[in-house]
Amino acid sequence: MGGYMLAFGHCISCGAFFSFNPERVPSIRANDAGQPDPAGRREPVCRDCWNRRQAYRRQQGLPEETLLPGAYEPEPEQSEANE
């Protein structure tokens, strides 16, 4: 019997509650105070904040970052037989 994996959490940037694929969602590392920290936990970024970041990068003449396919979609669960 198969299923889907989907996580729910708050966007580290705007605080919105949203669903995402934890293996593919864009994220930043942040400390417990929510400040960027390379040694911190990965914290998810919602689609709206992702899109705003890419718009800012375009305006600044910077290349857009790659969004992994399915970042905001459920991930089919792997069965033991498929591993």
PyMOL Python script that loads the backbone (N, CA, C, O; Angstrom):
from pymol import cmd

cmd.read_pdbstr("""\
ATOM      1  N   MET A   1       0.843  -1.169   0.000  1.00  0.00           N
ATOM      2  CA  MET A   1       0.000   0.000   0.000  1.00  0.00           C
ATOM      3  C   MET A   1       0.888   1.232   0.000  1.00  0.00           C
ATOM      4  O   MET A   1       1.758   1.364   0.860  1.00  0.00           O
ATOM      5  N   GLY A   2       0.684   2.131  -0.946  1.00  0.00           N
ATOM      6  CA  GLY A   2       1.511   3.323  -1.062  1.00  0.00           C
ATOM      7  C   GLY A   2       0.841   4.529  -0.459  1.00  0.00           C
ATOM      8  O   GLY A   2      -0.347   4.506  -0.135  1.00  0.00           O
ATOM      9  N   GLY A   3       1.595   5.556  -0.317  1.00  0.00           N
ATOM     10  CA  GLY A   3       1.082   6.801   0.233  1.00  0.00           C
ATOM     11  C   GLY A   3       1.916   7.961  -0.277  1.00  0.00           C
ATOM     12  O   GLY A   3       2.721   7.810  -1.196  1.00  0.00           O
ATOM     13  N   TYR A   4       1.717   9.093   0.320  1.00  0.00           N
ATOM     14  CA  TYR A   4       2.449  10.288  -0.059  1.00  0.00           C
ATOM     15  C   TYR A   4       3.044  10.938   1.171  1.00  0.00           C
ATOM     16  O   TYR A   4       2.477  10.878   2.262  1.00  0.00           O
ATOM     17  N   MET A   5       4.207  11.566   0.978  1.00  0.00           N
ATOM     18  CA  MET A   5       4.861  12.285   2.053  1.00  0.00           C
ATOM     19  C   MET A   5       4.667  13.782   1.800  1.00  0.00           C
ATOM     20  O   MET A   5       4.935  14.275   0.704  1.00  0.00           O
ATOM     21  N   LEU A   6       4.208  14.485   2.809  1.00  0.00           N
ATOM     22  CA  LEU A   6       3.989  15.916   2.720  1.00  0.00           C
ATOM     23  C   LEU A   6       4.242  16.500   4.100  1.00  0.00           C
ATOM     24  O   LEU A   6       3.785  15.954   5.104  1.00  0.00           O
ATOM     25  N   ALA A   7       4.962  17.598   4.151  1.00  0.00           N
ATOM     26  CA  ALA A   7       5.234  18.247   5.437  1.00  0.00           C
ATOM     27  C   ALA A   7       4.482  19.571   5.499  1.00  0.00           C
ATOM     28  O   ALA A   7       4.137  20.153   4.471  1.00  0.00           O
ATOM     29  N   PHE A   8       4.237  20.028   6.703  1.00  0.00           N
ATOM     30  CA  PHE A   8       3.609  21.324   6.943  1.00  0.00           C
ATOM     31  C   PHE A   8       4.518  22.101   7.882  1.00  0.00           C
ATOM     32  O   PHE A   8       5.098  21.539   8.810  1.00  0.00           O
ATOM     33  N   GLY A   9       4.633  23.381   7.634  1.00  0.00           N
ATOM     34  CA  GLY A   9       5.456  24.210   8.494  1.00  0.00           C
ATOM     35  C   GLY A   9       5.247  25.678   8.199  1.00  0.00           C
ATOM     36  O   GLY A   9       4.444  26.055   7.346  1.00  0.00           O
ATOM     37  N   HIS A  10       5.991  26.501   8.926  1.00  0.00           N
ATOM     38  CA  HIS A  10       5.914  27.952   8.755  1.00  0.00           C
ATOM     39  C   HIS A  10       7.111  28.429   7.942  1.00  0.00           C
ATOM     40  O   HIS A  10       8.235  27.966   8.143  1.00  0.00           O
ATOM     41  N   CYS A  11       6.862  29.354   7.027  1.00  0.00           N
ATOM     42  CA  CYS A  11       7.920  29.943   6.217  1.00  0.00           C
ATOM     43  C   CYS A  11       8.855  30.737   7.127  1.00  0.00           C
ATOM     44  O   CYS A  11       8.396  31.527   7.952  1.00  0.00           O
ATOM     45  N   ILE A  12      10.150  30.533   6.982  1.00  0.00           N
ATOM     46  CA  ILE A  12      11.135  31.240   7.794  1.00  0.00           C
ATOM     47  C   ILE A  12      11.138  32.733   7.480  1.00  0.00           C
ATOM     48  O   ILE A  12      11.572  33.536   8.307  1.00  0.00           O
ATOM     49  N   SER A  13      10.666  33.109   6.309  1.00  0.00           N
ATOM     50  CA  SER A  13      10.688  34.521   5.914  1.00  0.00           C
ATOM     51  C   SER A  13       9.442  35.287   6.362  1.00  0.00           C
ATOM     52  O   SER A  13       9.550  36.327   7.011  1.00  0.00           O
ATOM     53  N   CYS A  14       8.257  34.773   6.015  1.00  0.00           N
ATOM     54  CA  CYS A  14       7.017  35.523   6.290  1.00  0.00           C
ATOM     55  C   CYS A  14       6.155  34.902   7.387  1.00  0.00           C
ATOM     56  O   CYS A  14       5.226  35.545   7.875  1.00  0.00           O
ATOM     57  N   GLY A  15       6.449  33.667   7.780  1.00  0.00           N
ATOM     58  CA  GLY A  15       5.689  33.004   8.827  1.00  0.00           C
ATOM     59  C   GLY A  15       4.426  32.291   8.366  1.00  0.00           C
ATOM     60  O   GLY A  15       3.718  31.705   9.186  1.00  0.00           O
ATOM     61  N   ALA A  16       4.130  32.329   7.061  1.00  0.00           N
ATOM     62  CA  ALA A  16       2.930  31.660   6.544  1.00  0.00           C
ATOM     63  C   ALA A  16       3.025  30.151   6.769  1.00  0.00           C
ATOM     64  O   ALA A  16       4.100  29.564   6.650  1.00  0.00           O
ATOM     65  N   PHE A  17       1.894  29.533   7.093  1.00  0.00           N
ATOM     66  CA  PHE A  17       1.811  28.082   7.258  1.00  0.00           C
ATOM     67  C   PHE A  17       1.525  27.495   5.885  1.00  0.00           C
ATOM     68  O   PHE A  17       0.587  27.926   5.216  1.00  0.00           O
ATOM     69  N   PHE A  18       2.325  26.511   5.451  1.00  0.00           N
ATOM     70  CA  PHE A  18       2.142  25.948   4.110  1.00  0.00           C
ATOM     71  C   PHE A  18       2.602  24.500   4.075  1.00  0.00           C
ATOM     72  O   PHE A  18       3.269  24.027   4.994  1.00  0.00           O
ATOM     73  N   SER A  19       2.236  23.797   2.998  1.00  0.00           N
ATOM     74  CA  SER A  19       2.651  22.404   2.810  1.00  0.00           C
ATOM     75  C   SER A  19       3.778  22.364   1.791  1.00  0.00           C
ATOM     76  O   SER A  19       3.871  23.216   0.907  1.00  0.00           O
ATOM     77  N   PHE A  20       4.639  21.349   1.934  1.00  0.00           N
ATOM     78  CA  PHE A  20       5.794  21.253   1.052  1.00  0.00           C
ATOM     79  C   PHE A  20       6.377  19.847   1.080  1.00  0.00           C
ATOM     80  O   PHE A  20       6.072  19.048   1.965  1.00  0.00           O
ATOM     81  N   ASN A  21       7.212  19.566   0.102  1.00  0.00           N
ATOM     82  CA  ASN A  21       7.972  18.332   0.054  1.00  0.00           C
ATOM     83  C   ASN A  21       9.278  18.602   0.809  1.00  0.00           C
ATOM     84  O   ASN A  21      10.089  19.402   0.342  1.00  0.00           O
ATOM     85  N   PRO A  22       9.502  17.967   1.948  1.00  0.00           N
ATOM     86  CA  PRO A  22      10.679  18.288   2.759  1.00  0.00           C
ATOM     87  C   PRO A  22      12.013  17.963   2.085  1.00  0.00           C
ATOM     88  O   PRO A  22      13.052  18.477   2.498  1.00  0.00           O
ATOM     89  N   GLU A  23      11.994  17.126   1.067  1.00  0.00           N
ATOM     90  CA  GLU A  23      13.225  16.778   0.358  1.00  0.00           C
ATOM     91  C   GLU A  23      13.557  17.782  -0.746  1.00  0.00           C
ATOM     92  O   GLU A  23      14.684  17.795  -1.242  1.00  0.00           O
ATOM     93  N   ARG A  24      12.590  18.627  -1.141  1.00  0.00           N
ATOM     94  CA  ARG A  24      12.788  19.493  -2.301  1.00  0.00           C
ATOM     95  C   ARG A  24      12.534  20.975  -2.064  1.00  0.00           C
ATOM     96  O   ARG A  24      12.933  21.805  -2.881  1.00  0.00           O
ATOM     97  N   VAL A  25      11.884  21.319  -0.970  1.00  0.00           N
ATOM     98  CA  VAL A  25      11.520  22.715  -0.721  1.00  0.00           C
ATOM     99  C   VAL A  25      12.776  23.571  -0.552  1.00  0.00           C
ATOM    100  O   VAL A  25      13.743  23.123   0.065  1.00  0.00           O
ATOM    101  N   PRO A  26      12.778  24.795  -1.089  1.00  0.00           N
ATOM    102  CA  PRO A  26      13.911  25.673  -0.812  1.00  0.00           C
ATOM    103  C   PRO A  26      13.931  26.015   0.675  1.00  0.00           C
ATOM    104  O   PRO A  26      12.883  26.128   1.310  1.00  0.00           O
ATOM    105  N   SER A  27      15.117  26.177   1.214  1.00  0.00           N
ATOM    106  CA  SER A  27      15.235  26.441   2.644  1.00  0.00           C
ATOM    107  C   SER A  27      16.487  27.261   2.918  1.00  0.00           C
ATOM    108  O   SER A  27      17.373  27.387   2.073  1.00  0.00           O
ATOM    109  N   ILE A  28      16.533  27.810   4.115  1.00  0.00           N
ATOM    110  CA  ILE A  28      17.751  28.448   4.593  1.00  0.00           C
ATOM    111  C   ILE A  28      18.055  27.856   5.959  1.00  0.00           C
ATOM    112  O   ILE A  28      17.164  27.331   6.627  1.00  0.00           O
ATOM    113  N   ARG A  29      19.281  27.938   6.361  1.00  0.00           N
ATOM    114  CA  ARG A  29      19.666  27.478   7.697  1.00  0.00           C
ATOM    115  C   ARG A  29      19.518  28.652   8.649  1.00  0.00           C
ATOM    116  O   ARG A  29      19.993  29.756   8.383  1.00  0.00           O
ATOM    117  N   ALA A  30      18.848  28.390   9.764  1.00  0.00           N
ATOM    118  CA  ALA A  30      18.595  29.450  10.745  1.00  0.00           C
ATOM    119  C   ALA A  30      18.765  28.902  12.151  1.00  0.00           C
ATOM    120  O   ALA A  30      18.589  27.710  12.401  1.00  0.00           O
ATOM    121  N   ASN A  31      19.112  29.805  13.067  1.00  0.00           N
ATOM    122  CA  ASN A  31      19.241  29.425  14.470  1.00  0.00           C
ATOM    123  C   ASN A  31      17.867  29.480  15.148  1.00  0.00           C
ATOM    124  O   ASN A  31      16.865  29.760  14.490  1.00  0.00           O
ATOM    125  N   ASP A  32      17.818  29.219  16.431  1.00  0.00           N
ATOM    126  CA  ASP A  32      16.542  29.186  17.151  1.00  0.00           C
ATOM    127  C   ASP A  32      15.831  30.536  17.180  1.00  0.00           C
ATOM    128  O   ASP A  32      14.617  30.591  17.376  1.00  0.00           O
ATOM    129  N   ALA A  33      16.572  31.620  16.988  1.00  0.00           N
ATOM    130  CA  ALA A  33      15.979  32.964  16.959  1.00  0.00           C
ATOM    131  C   ALA A  33      15.474  33.334  15.567  1.00  0.00           C
ATOM    132  O   ALA A  33      14.945  34.428  15.369  1.00  0.00           O
ATOM    133  N   GLY A  34      15.636  32.414  14.587  1.00  0.00           N
ATOM    134  CA  GLY A  34      15.178  32.674  13.228  1.00  0.00           C
ATOM    135  C   GLY A  34      16.143  33.487  12.390  1.00  0.00           C
ATOM    136  O   GLY A  34      15.783  33.960  11.312  1.00  0.00           O
ATOM    137  N   GLN A  35      17.363  33.655  12.869  1.00  0.00           N
ATOM    138  CA  GLN A  35      18.382  34.400  12.141  1.00  0.00           C
ATOM    139  C   GLN A  35      19.205  33.445  11.280  1.00  0.00           C
ATOM    140  O   GLN A  35      19.490  32.325  11.705  1.00  0.00           O
ATOM    141  N   PRO A  36      19.595  33.877  10.062  1.00  0.00           N
ATOM    142  CA  PRO A  36      20.438  33.010   9.226  1.00  0.00           C
ATOM    143  C   PRO A  36      21.681  32.553   9.983  1.00  0.00           C
ATOM    144  O   PRO A  36      22.363  33.348  10.630  1.00  0.00           O
ATOM    145  N   ASP A  37      21.957  31.266   9.887  1.00  0.00           N
ATOM    146  CA  ASP A  37      23.089  30.682  10.605  1.00  0.00           C
ATOM    147  C   ASP A  37      23.504  29.411   9.862  1.00  0.00           C
ATOM    148  O   ASP A  37      22.736  28.450   9.815  1.00  0.00           O
ATOM    149  N   PRO A  38      24.717  29.391   9.277  1.00  0.00           N
ATOM    150  CA  PRO A  38      25.151  28.206   8.530  1.00  0.00           C
ATOM    151  C   PRO A  38      25.121  26.918   9.348  1.00  0.00           C
ATOM    152  O   PRO A  38      25.037  25.829   8.781  1.00  0.00           O
ATOM    153  N   ALA A  39      25.188  27.031  10.674  1.00  0.00           N
ATOM    154  CA  ALA A  39      25.159  25.847  11.536  1.00  0.00           C
ATOM    155  C   ALA A  39      23.741  25.524  12.015  1.00  0.00           C
ATOM    156  O   ALA A  39      23.544  24.553  12.746  1.00  0.00           O
ATOM    157  N   GLY A  40      22.752  26.329  11.610  1.00  0.00           N
ATOM    158  CA  GLY A  40      21.384  26.147  12.080  1.00  0.00           C
ATOM    159  C   GLY A  40      20.631  25.054  11.341  1.00  0.00           C
ATOM    160  O   GLY A  40      21.167  24.381  10.460  1.00  0.00           O
ATOM    161  N   ARG A  41      19.361  24.899  11.730  1.00  0.00           N
ATOM    162  CA  ARG A  41      18.465  23.921  11.085  1.00  0.00           C
ATOM    163  C   ARG A  41      17.979  24.467   9.748  1.00  0.00           C
ATOM    164  O   ARG A  41      17.871  25.678   9.555  1.00  0.00           O
ATOM    165  N   ARG A  42      17.689  23.554   8.834  1.00  0.00           N
ATOM    166  CA  ARG A  42      17.048  23.945   7.569  1.00  0.00           C
ATOM    167  C   ARG A  42      15.629  24.371   7.870  1.00  0.00           C
ATOM    168  O   ARG A  42      14.886  23.643   8.528  1.00  0.00           O
ATOM    169  N   GLU A  43      15.242  25.552   7.391  1.00  0.00           N
ATOM    170  CA  GLU A  43      13.891  26.071   7.578  1.00  0.00           C
ATOM    171  C   GLU A  43      13.289  26.349   6.207  1.00  0.00           C
ATOM    172  O   GLU A  43      13.956  26.940   5.357  1.00  0.00           O
ATOM    173  N   PRO A  44      12.039  25.936   5.967  1.00  0.00           N
ATOM    174  CA  PRO A  44      11.432  26.059   4.643  1.00  0.00           C
ATOM    175  C   PRO A  44      11.071  27.498   4.269  1.00  0.00           C
ATOM    176  O   PRO A  44      10.834  28.349   5.126  1.00  0.00           O
ATOM    177  N   VAL A  45      11.038  27.733   2.945  1.00  0.00           N
ATOM    178  CA  VAL A  45      10.647  29.026   2.380  1.00  0.00           C
ATOM    179  C   VAL A  45       9.411  28.783   1.502  1.00  0.00           C
ATOM    180  O   VAL A  45       9.431  27.915   0.629  1.00  0.00           O
ATOM    181  N   CYS A  46       8.333  29.551   1.735  1.00  0.00           N
ATOM    182  CA  CYS A  46       7.092  29.364   0.976  1.00  0.00           C
ATOM    183  C   CYS A  46       7.249  29.831  -0.475  1.00  0.00           C
ATOM    184  O   CYS A  46       8.204  30.529  -0.817  1.00  0.00           O
ATOM    185  N   ARG A  47       6.312  29.439  -1.300  1.00  0.00           N
ATOM    186  CA  ARG A  47       6.358  29.770  -2.727  1.00  0.00           C
ATOM    187  C   ARG A  47       6.317  31.286  -2.959  1.00  0.00           C
ATOM    188  O   ARG A  47       7.040  31.791  -3.819  1.00  0.00           O
ATOM    189  N   ASP A  48       5.492  32.012  -2.215  1.00  0.00           N
ATOM    190  CA  ASP A  48       5.412  33.466  -2.400  1.00  0.00           C
ATOM    191  C   ASP A  48       6.750  34.132  -2.098  1.00  0.00           C
ATOM    192  O   ASP A  48       7.194  34.996  -2.854  1.00  0.00           O
ATOM    193  N   CYS A  49       7.392  33.742  -1.010  1.00  0.00           N
ATOM    194  CA  CYS A  49       8.694  34.329  -0.668  1.00  0.00           C
ATOM    195  C   CYS A  49       9.751  33.916  -1.690  1.00  0.00           C
ATOM    196  O   CYS A  49      10.627  34.705  -2.044  1.00  0.00           O
ATOM    197  N   TRP A  50       9.659  32.671  -2.161  1.00  0.00           N
ATOM    198  CA  TRP A  50      10.584  32.214  -3.206  1.00  0.00           C
ATOM    199  C   TRP A  50      10.429  33.082  -4.451  1.00  0.00           C
ATOM    200  O   TRP A  50      11.419  33.541  -5.020  1.00  0.00           O
ATOM    201  N   ASN A  51       9.188  33.305  -4.869  1.00  0.00           N
ATOM    202  CA  ASN A  51       8.944  34.113  -6.068  1.00  0.00           C
ATOM    203  C   ASN A  51       9.425  35.547  -5.876  1.00  0.00           C
ATOM    204  O   ASN A  51       9.983  36.134  -6.803  1.00  0.00           O
ATOM    205  N   ARG A  52       9.221  36.122  -4.697  1.00  0.00           N
ATOM    206  CA  ARG A  52       9.712  37.483  -4.420  1.00  0.00           C
ATOM    207  C   ARG A  52      11.243  37.536  -4.494  1.00  0.00           C
ATOM    208  O   ARG A  52      11.814  38.494  -5.014  1.00  0.00           O
ATOM    209  N   ARG A  53      11.882  36.518  -3.979  1.00  0.00           N
ATOM    210  CA  ARG A  53      13.351  36.474  -4.026  1.00  0.00           C
ATOM    211  C   ARG A  53      13.849  36.421  -5.465  1.00  0.00           C
ATOM    212  O   ARG A  53      14.819  37.091  -5.819  1.00  0.00           O
ATOM    213  N   GLN A  54      13.176  35.619  -6.293  1.00  0.00           N
ATOM    214  CA  GLN A  54      13.611  35.514  -7.687  1.00  0.00           C
ATOM    215  C   GLN A  54      13.367  36.825  -8.437  1.00  0.00           C
ATOM    216  O   GLN A  54      14.178  37.217  -9.277  1.00  0.00           O
ATOM    217  N   ALA A  55      12.256  37.506  -8.140  1.00  0.00           N
ATOM    218  CA  ALA A  55      11.982  38.815  -8.756  1.00  0.00           C
ATOM    219  C   ALA A  55      13.070  39.816  -8.354  1.00  0.00           C
ATOM    220  O   ALA A  55      13.547  40.585  -9.190  1.00  0.00           O
ATOM    221  N   TYR A  56      13.458  39.807  -7.091  1.00  0.00           N
ATOM    222  CA  TYR A  56      14.529  40.690  -6.617  1.00  0.00           C
ATOM    223  C   TYR A  56      15.834  40.376  -7.355  1.00  0.00           C
ATOM    224  O   TYR A  56      16.537  41.289  -7.789  1.00  0.00           O
ATOM    225  N   ARG A  57      16.153  39.104  -7.495  1.00  0.00           N
ATOM    226  CA  ARG A  57      17.391  38.717  -8.179  1.00  0.00           C
ATOM    227  C   ARG A  57      17.373  39.196  -9.631  1.00  0.00           C
ATOM    228  O   ARG A  57      18.386  39.682 -10.133  1.00  0.00           O
ATOM    229  N   ARG A  58      16.229  39.062 -10.310  1.00  0.00           N
ATOM    230  CA  ARG A  58      16.124  39.554 -11.688  1.00  0.00           C
ATOM    231  C   ARG A  58      16.359  41.062 -11.744  1.00  0.00           C
ATOM    232  O   ARG A  58      17.093  41.549 -12.603  1.00  0.00           O
ATOM    233  N   GLN A  59      15.734  41.796 -10.825  1.00  0.00           N
ATOM    234  CA  GLN A  59      15.890  43.253 -10.788  1.00  0.00           C
ATOM    235  C   GLN A  59      17.341  43.667 -10.553  1.00  0.00           C
ATOM    236  O   GLN A  59      17.783  44.701 -11.054  1.00  0.00           O
ATOM    237  N   GLN A  60      18.065  42.878  -9.806  1.00  0.00           N
ATOM    238  CA  GLN A  60      19.457  43.174  -9.490  1.00  0.00           C
ATOM    239  C   GLN A  60      20.434  42.634 -10.536  1.00  0.00           C
ATOM    240  O   GLN A  60      21.647  42.791 -10.401  1.00  0.00           O
ATOM    241  N   GLY A  61      19.890  41.992 -11.585  1.00  0.00           N
ATOM    242  CA  GLY A  61      20.742  41.425 -12.629  1.00  0.00           C
ATOM    243  C   GLY A  61      21.449  40.147 -12.211  1.00  0.00           C
ATOM    244  O   GLY A  61      22.450  39.760 -12.813  1.00  0.00           O
ATOM    245  N   LEU A  62      20.929  39.490 -11.178  1.00  0.00           N
ATOM    246  CA  LEU A  62      21.505  38.237 -10.702  1.00  0.00           C
ATOM    247  C   LEU A  62      20.772  37.063 -11.334  1.00  0.00           C
ATOM    248  O   LEU A  62      19.591  37.180 -11.662  1.00  0.00           O
ATOM    249  N   PRO A  63      21.446  35.942 -11.510  1.00  0.00           N
ATOM    250  CA  PRO A  63      20.761  34.774 -12.066  1.00  0.00           C
ATOM    251  C   PRO A  63      19.712  34.245 -11.096  1.00  0.00           C
ATOM    252  O   PRO A  63      19.892  34.298  -9.879  1.00  0.00           O
ATOM    253  N   GLU A  64      18.628  33.740 -11.641  1.00  0.00           N
ATOM    254  CA  GLU A  64      17.609  33.110 -10.802  1.00  0.00           C
ATOM    255  C   GLU A  64      18.145  31.791 -10.262  1.00  0.00           C
ATOM    256  O   GLU A  64      18.984  31.142 -10.887  1.00  0.00           O
ATOM    257  N   GLU A  65      17.655  31.412  -9.108  1.00  0.00           N
ATOM    258  CA  GLU A  65      18.017  30.135  -8.503  1.00  0.00           C
ATOM    259  C   GLU A  65      17.070  29.060  -9.026  1.00  0.00           C
ATOM    260  O   GLU A  65      15.961  29.359  -9.467  1.00  0.00           O
ATOM    261  N   THR A  66      17.507  27.839  -8.973  1.00  0.00           N
ATOM    262  CA  THR A  66      16.712  26.718  -9.462  1.00  0.00           C
ATOM    263  C   THR A  66      15.765  26.212  -8.378  1.00  0.00           C
ATOM    264  O   THR A  66      16.182  25.946  -7.250  1.00  0.00           O
ATOM    265  N   LEU A  67      14.509  26.083  -8.727  1.00  0.00           N
ATOM    266  CA  LEU A  67      13.516  25.482  -7.835  1.00  0.00           C
ATOM    267  C   LEU A  67      13.356  24.029  -8.260  1.00  0.00           C
ATOM    268  O   LEU A  67      13.041  23.748  -9.416  1.00  0.00           O
ATOM    269  N   LEU A  68      13.571  23.122  -7.340  1.00  0.00           N
ATOM    270  CA  LEU A  68      13.440  21.707  -7.674  1.00  0.00           C
ATOM    271  C   LEU A  68      11.994  21.370  -8.015  1.00  0.00           C
ATOM    272  O   LEU A  68      11.080  21.850  -7.345  1.00  0.00           O
ATOM    273  N   PRO A  69      11.767  20.554  -9.044  1.00  0.00           N
ATOM    274  CA  PRO A  69      10.403  20.145  -9.376  1.00  0.00           C
ATOM    275  C   PRO A  69       9.747  19.468  -8.175  1.00  0.00           C
ATOM    276  O   PRO A  69      10.386  18.685  -7.472  1.00  0.00           O
ATOM    277  N   GLY A  70       8.489  19.769  -7.949  1.00  0.00           N
ATOM    278  CA  GLY A  70       7.737  19.134  -6.873  1.00  0.00           C
ATOM    279  C   GLY A  70       8.017  19.693  -5.489  1.00  0.00           C
ATOM    280  O   GLY A  70       7.634  19.078  -4.494  1.00  0.00           O
ATOM    281  N   ALA A  71       8.673  20.842  -5.399  1.00  0.00           N
ATOM    282  CA  ALA A  71       9.033  21.407  -4.091  1.00  0.00           C
ATOM    283  C   ALA A  71       7.818  21.658  -3.209  1.00  0.00           C
ATOM    284  O   ALA A  71       7.912  21.589  -1.984  1.00  0.00           O
ATOM    285  N   TYR A  72       6.689  21.948  -3.823  1.00  0.00           N
ATOM    286  CA  TYR A  72       5.482  22.260  -3.048  1.00  0.00           C
ATOM    287  C   TYR A  72       4.375  21.227  -3.292  1.00  0.00           C
ATOM    288  O   TYR A  72       3.197  21.508  -3.071  1.00  0.00           O
ATOM    289  N   GLU A  73       4.764  20.030  -3.750  1.00  0.00           N
ATOM    290  CA  GLU A  73       3.827  18.954  -4.052  1.00  0.00           C
ATOM    291  C   GLU A  73       4.129  17.739  -3.176  1.00  0.00           C
ATOM    292  O   GLU A  73       5.265  17.576  -2.731  1.00  0.00           O
ATOM    293  N   PRO A  74       3.136  16.885  -2.919  1.00  0.00           N
ATOM    294  CA  PRO A  74       3.395  15.644  -2.155  1.00  0.00           C
ATOM    295  C   PRO A  74       4.379  14.740  -2.897  1.00  0.00           C
ATOM    296  O   PRO A  74       4.396  14.699  -4.127  1.00  0.00           O
ATOM    297  N   GLU A  75       5.174  14.039  -2.151  1.00  0.00           N
ATOM    298  CA  GLU A  75       6.140  13.091  -2.709  1.00  0.00           C
ATOM    299  C   GLU A  75       5.583  11.680  -2.537  1.00  0.00           C
ATOM    300  O   GLU A  75       5.223  11.295  -1.424  1.00  0.00           O
ATOM    301  N   PRO A  76       5.507  10.902  -3.619  1.00  0.00           N
ATOM    302  CA  PRO A  76       5.061   9.511  -3.445  1.00  0.00           C
ATOM    303  C   PRO A  76       5.977   8.777  -2.485  1.00  0.00           C
ATOM    304  O   PRO A  76       7.200   8.880  -2.573  1.00  0.00           O
ATOM    305  N   GLU A  77       5.378   8.038  -1.570  1.00  0.00           N
ATOM    306  CA  GLU A  77       6.142   7.287  -0.591  1.00  0.00           C
ATOM    307  C   GLU A  77       6.812   6.110  -1.261  1.00  0.00           C
ATOM    308  O   GLU A  77       6.185   5.422  -2.066  1.00  0.00           O
ATOM    309  N   GLN A  78       8.067   5.863  -0.949  1.00  0.00           N
ATOM    310  CA  GLN A  78       8.803   4.730  -1.496  1.00  0.00           C
ATOM    311  C   GLN A  78       8.411   3.474  -0.732  1.00  0.00           C
ATOM    312  O   GLN A  78       8.455   3.459   0.498  1.00  0.00           O
ATOM    313  N   SER A  79       8.032   2.427  -1.441  1.00  0.00           N
ATOM    314  CA  SER A  79       7.748   1.157  -0.760  1.00  0.00           C
ATOM    315  C   SER A  79       9.064   0.415  -0.592  1.00  0.00           C
ATOM    316  O   SER A  79      10.015   0.652  -1.336  1.00  0.00           O
ATOM    317  N   GLU A  80       9.118  -0.469   0.369  1.00  0.00           N
ATOM    318  CA  GLU A  80      10.335  -1.239   0.608  1.00  0.00           C
ATOM    319  C   GLU A  80      10.718  -2.063  -0.609  1.00  0.00           C
ATOM    320  O   GLU A  80      11.901  -2.323  -0.829  1.00  0.00           O
ATOM    321  N   ALA A  81       9.751  -2.474  -1.395  1.00  0.00           N
ATOM    322  CA  ALA A  81      10.030  -3.272  -2.588  1.00  0.00           C
ATOM    323  C   ALA A  81      10.730  -2.445  -3.661  1.00  0.00           C
ATOM    324  O   ALA A  81      11.443  -3.002  -4.497  1.00  0.00           O
ATOM    325  N   ASN A  82      10.542  -1.141  -3.652  1.00  0.00           N
ATOM    326  CA  ASN A  82      11.162  -0.276  -4.658  1.00  0.00           C
ATOM    327  C   ASN A  82      12.541   0.217  -4.238  1.00  0.00           C
ATOM    328  O   ASN A  82      13.217   0.866  -5.037  1.00  0.00           O
ATOM    329  N   GLU A  83      12.970  -0.060  -3.049  1.00  0.00           N
ATOM    330  CA  GLU A  83      14.267   0.457  -2.575  1.00  0.00           C
ATOM    331  C   GLU A  83      15.407  -0.429  -2.950  1.00  0.00           C
ATOM    332  O   GLU A  83      16.556  -0.129  -2.623  1.00  0.00           O
TER     333      GLU A  83
END
""", "prot")
cmd.dss("prot")
cmd.show_as("cartoon", "prot")
cmd.util.cbc("prot")
cmd.orient("prot")
